[in-house]
Amino acid sequence: MKPLRAAFAAAALLLVAPLVLGQAGTATPPKTDLTPELKAQILERANYLILNKAYVPGVDFSKWTDYLASEKEKLDAAKTDEDFADAFQDALGKFSFSHLVLHTPRMASARVTNSTVGIGIRINIIPEGVLVVGLIEGAPAAGAGIEVGDIIVEGNGQKVTGPGQIAGPEGTEVKLKVKKADGKIKEYTITRRKFSTIRPEELTWADKDSAVLKIYTFDLAYDSDRVESLVKQAAGAKRLIVDLRGNGGGAVLNLMHFLGTVMPDKSVMGTFVDKQLVDQFVKDEHGSPTDLKAIAEWSPRKIRISANKNVNFKGEVAVLVDGGSGSASEIAAAALKETLNAPVVGTKSAGAVLVSVMRPLPDGFVLQMPVDDYVTAKGVRLEGTGVVPDKVVAKMPPFLKKGEKDPTWAEAVTLLKKQETAKSGK
């Protein structure tokens, strides 16, 4: 069996959560010097990796040559990193599965540094402009007085139809017209600057017996010490609601660390299915290389969770997911459901669950590509399927008023109380 750190070098960057302004790419003006020679170097290395190293059971990667050729005109015309990546991604998208992504140098840098440039707001796009649904603590917008619930209607004199009228290079100003909650228009001049995109894990309370642990990511910003501290704070609760909504995934080692704080020792999480395992199954059992459930059942390489020595929650657990819950967060939700009978509340998760690795390309580009598939302990392939809630709760309002509790919490508590009643026999 491969060493854990090599086998589990996974990352999930499913960007379906509300936008953060600005995102990677706004720190400096877009480059316009992406030469044909440099593009050829990037393509040569990426083609080698896709054709020789990427793996998904049953997928014919030899089709990549034709997929890439179909986008040749756009690739040849691309002058910026972003245009080149968009054309390349159009070709990658023809495979129709997750975790096959070309990251621009700016995207790759933002992921590693956990920082970006902009004013620091999360938005939903609405007909009137953009609705502010979240603020980044310490970022320019919060300091200037922008509030959750504000509607940005103009940026530098232009009607705001998305992030493009607000994002820009570091050190530049954006003049905003903002509709406040009382309907009045207020003007702001905000200087864009670099800020941290890290959102620390949070512990809140649905009621005196029900703690809510919010984990925003399992990627590089995941703080294992903080998670252990928060689970310790929740130790006296009867119930723990794990909120993974909007969590796009991350490193499997971080996922396994978290599961160790809530699951029993030696619990089976699932099975990673790579080419070596599939080939061995076909050789030994003469089975189908695409029968992932049979392969997982046969496999001696099931992934087991080691209980955390510092803290391990003993109460009832529920989990919240939505369409922004991807990859590692979907694995976590499925593991909690299958092992702890944790009810799942919310909307169906993304169904983007392939183990991937990041491989460097020339000029700072990075190719994220799948190398393993995944099957849960009970034989469910999550890629393309997702985690289906036991209780569907329509998407919560874009923001909560001060002091208002998330209605999804109450649904989770109700399901957990029913389980408690059933266990007690009352």
Secondary structure, 3 states (H helix, E strand, C coil): CCCHHHHCCCCCCCCCCCEEECCCCCCCCCCCCCCHHHHHHHHHHHHHHHHHCCCCCCCCHHHHHHHHHCCHHHHHHCCCHHHHHHHHHHHHHHHCCCCCEEECHHHHHHHHHCEEEECCEEEEEECCEEEEEEECCCCHHHHHCCCCCCEEEEECCEECCCHHHCCCCCCCEEEEEEECCCCCEEEEEEECEEEECCCCCEEEEEECCEEEEECCCECCCCCHHHHHHHHHHCCCCCEEEEECCCCCCECHHHHHHHHHCCCCCCEEEEEEECHHHHHHHHHHHCCCCCCHHHHHHHCCCCEEECCCCCCCCCCEEEEEECCCCCCHHHHHHHHHHHHHCCCEEECCCCCCCCEEEEEECHHHCEEEEEEEEEEECCCCECCCCCCCCCEECCCCCCCCCCCCCCHHHHHHHHHHHHHHHHHHCC
